Amino acid sequence: MNNLRSTLAIVWRIAAPYFRSEDKWAGRGLLAAVIGSELAIVGITVLLNQWNSRFYNALQERNWDSFVYEIIYFSVLATIYTVIAVYQLYLNQWLQIRWRRWMTSQYLGEWLHRANHYRMQLQGDAADNPDQRMTDDVKLFVDRTLNIGVGLLSAIVTLASFVVILWTLSDAAPLHMFGRDLTFPGYLVWGALIYSVLGTVLTHLIGWPLVGLDYRQQQYEADFRFNLVRVRENSEQIALLRGEPAERERLLVRFGQVVENWLAIMTRTKKLTAFTASYSQASVIFPYILVAPAYFAEKIQLGGMMQTASAFSSVQGALSFFISAYRQLAEWQAVMNRLDGFEAGIVAANELASRADRIHVVEAGGDRTIDLKQLIVRLPNGTPLVSADGFHLRQDERTLLTGPSGSGKSTLFRAIAGIWPFGAGSIAIPANATLMMLPQRPYFPVGALHDAIVYPAEAGTFSSDQVRDALISVGLPRLAPRLAEEAHWNRMLSLGEQQRLGLARALLHAPQYLFLDEATASLDEPSEAELYRLLAEKMPSTTIVSIGHRSTLEAFHQRNIVLARDGDRFTLRNRAEGAEPL
């Protein structure tokens, strides 16, 4: 029961927000229509049960007029049933896509809010494969929630409708054994109840491992797909290293997990199907076995027997809802667990950005400097990496930051950008200041070259002439005619060309602070020097902070800072040996 309450709480927490959202009236209206359609279908099923008695009695009595009337009656009911069923499916699908659209939008917003997606990875990304969570899992959750919810409601209403009919038929067709009638009120109802409870218990005992197996299957499928994407994105490096055999082995290991888990699902499903199929077949004849003695004792007519069998099947089917839907329920449980884990990961990422023991990035007034006060940048495991106190990035001053690999240069940039929460101290940034970080490998969204260059600004922010001038300035005039061309630019261009495009982006946005994290490392020294002179000419009021290892960069910076080892961490110092920390 505790597990059931926990599951229902998760369902409510995930599902309820949509029906309280800005789309709530459309959602509630469609849900009401779907439920109303299901109730109408149950009502028609009740009428068809009563029709069974009259129709088969007409056949037994060879009553032509009654037979014709019942055929017409059935045709009308069947037509109404078909129309309702068609529109119920249509409305159900309409509700599904609206609900899924809203959930996807919410999850995307929360995942991308204030670099949550990045912090989730820093925490080990317990909610693995967010792409699957927001595609397959959301789709399955909406589909299974509606189908199982409506199916459960139908089972309850069907049970309430037919249990009275079946109880009444138990009196009309008394239990007849050994040549005499036995008084057993509602014996058909009790027979359906006992039959269904036994079936449900046995189904659960056989099928419960499917919940964990389904969860792991979705995880393994997503991991395999993710690694395939990784190979595609890094195909050039793999080809250069002749890494195809190694990648093939790695991918086959991942796929081996998919196959192994699938075989376990097959074995468990075979056992479950063997039982449920046997159970379903037995349920066809079980009501006839119960009522046959009364029929052969001429206590009821053929129509009564057929009506009793139909009512029994409806009651037994309603009571056996969990048996028929067990496979879907197992999958639904796995999907809920994954979405619950995804939401928990988002919450943890939000808490990481708002907890007290973090690096505080605050707005500062007055002068145009970035101040680092009592700053300690830590690794996610708590190990100190970089410390700085009283360090200033002065306005209009170009600063070069150097240090050994692994000393935390890029991590310090991340802390200044406000996306690295691990540590203590504060970073004061002038109010309304604009910062841009250019990494060694810049990101370009798949799409038109114009949009990729101006990212993250909207396409209309900069004119084609502005973008074309920026391309020519950074030495890429051959790309100027291709602004409307759509492509995967991170794959189409060399790393050096990508770095030039990154600098073109900086020229267009003209930030007040530009942080270059080895953003020209793939260019030759003359090209690098030319681009630094271009930045100085085109962006004279921009404060530039560079990470680099080439000594030639010193000529383009007025200040040279080094990260030097100081005990268990690195400290910012003047380039001159033995200088005090800045």
Phi, psi and omega in degrees: 000323177298319178295321179296316179296320178296317180297314180296324178295321178294315179302314182296317182295324181279321189273321189299322184305327180298319184280004170242007185275185178294343179260019189296322184290320176295316180297314180295320180296315179294320178296318178298321179294319179296316179294317178300320178297319180295320178295321178295321178295319177297319178299318178295324178297322176297315179297322178292329176295317177292325178297323179308314182297311183293319184295311182288332173294321177297321176295317181295323182271358181054043182266101185298311183299317178294322179299313180297316180300315182292327176297315178296316179301315179296319181298319178296312180298318181297322179295314179297317180300316182296316180298315180296317181297319180296312182287332174296316177298316180299313180292324178298314179293323178297316177296319181301314184289326177292316180295315180296320179299317181293314180297318180297318179298317179295313181296319178299316180298316181289322181293321182269359183289122173049045175063028176303320181302325180285315181294328177298324177289324179296331180275007182096355176052062177302328175274079186293157175050065180300335178299321179288323180302320185270358177245280185297314186292319178296317179300313181293323180298312181297314181297310183291324180297315179293312183295316180288319179297312179293322178296320178294317177299317179299319180297318181295313181294319178299316179298314180296325183285319189266341181294327177292316179299315183293325178295318179295319179293333176297326176285323181288331179237077185297155179294118186246114180219141177056036174081007179215158180278136177252134180277110180214087185306128175064033185298331178293323178294314180295323178297316178295321181295311181297317180299318183286319181297315178300317179296319181295314180298313180295322178298317180295317180298323180281321192260351187300330178298344181296334180299307179294322179295319178295321179299311181292327179297316178297321179294314181294321178298316181293320178297318179296315180296320180297318180290329173297318178296320179300319178296317180297318183288334182246031186298324182296313181295321179296317180294319180295325180273000186054045185268010183302315179299319179295317179295321179299316180295317180298316180293323179292328175296315178299315181291331176300324176295320177299313183294314182299315180292324179295322177296323176294321176296317179302314182297315181291321179294323178300315179295317181294318181293322179301319180287311185294325178294317178297318180299316181294319180294319179294328181292341179291318185263344184302314180296327178293324178296321181291320188262347182303318179304320180292325179293314181288340173275006178061034175277334179222160177272176179300319179299319178296320179296316181293322177295319179297316179298320179294315179296318179299316179298322179294315179294313181297321178295321178294317179292334182263021183305316183292335177290311183290332184256011189298319181298317178294322180297320179297317179294320179298316179299317179297318179296317179299318180298321181290317178293323177297318177295323178295315179296321178296322177296320178294317179299316179298321179294320176296317180295325179298325182278347185241000182288161186291320183273070179219175173281123183265119175259115187237160176274142180234147178259187176078238186291168184258055179238155172260122186249132176251117185238125178047041185276130171232115177264126183245160169282163180304334180275003178096354181291128178296142181238306183226140174231147178203140178214130182072026181265136184234136168259106189279149180297140175065014180251133179266125186239134177254127180249122180234170180160165181294158178299137179084007182277352174103020181298307180295325180294323175298318176300317180298321178296318178296324179288346177089013182253356179253106187271347189282115179146202181209172181094190184221153174234112181263122182244135180307140181302136177065015178288146177255129180241144173225132177253126176246110179279177180297323177243097182290158180259135175228121179294151177291128181156201180294144181301320178304311181294324181294323182287317185279353179309137009266012177290159177290157187303325184276001183294322180238140180285163178297325179295319178297315181294320180296318179296321180295319178298316180295321181298321183271007175089027178235053181296334181293340179272348184303320179285356187254022185299329181272354183286135178260133181195172174268090192291332176294337177264330186285328188252153175291164181296324177297318178294322177297321179293324175296318178298322178300319178291327174297320176300318180296319178299321181290315184282333179046063180290161177285331178231125180240120180253119184251105181266085185052039186286354176234017187295336182270001180261155175288162187299317178299318179295319178299315180298319179298319181289325176293323175295324178296317179297319179295324180285313186277336185230062185294334182263007181270132175279120184250130176237122186243143166254129180194165181243348182281135178293336180295342180288339183300330182293340184256010180228142181273347185221137184234116182243144179232144173270111184249147180295131178220086182073240183267009182212177176252143182236145178287125180224161170299155179298327181295130184299133175087002180291156179286155176302146181271000000 
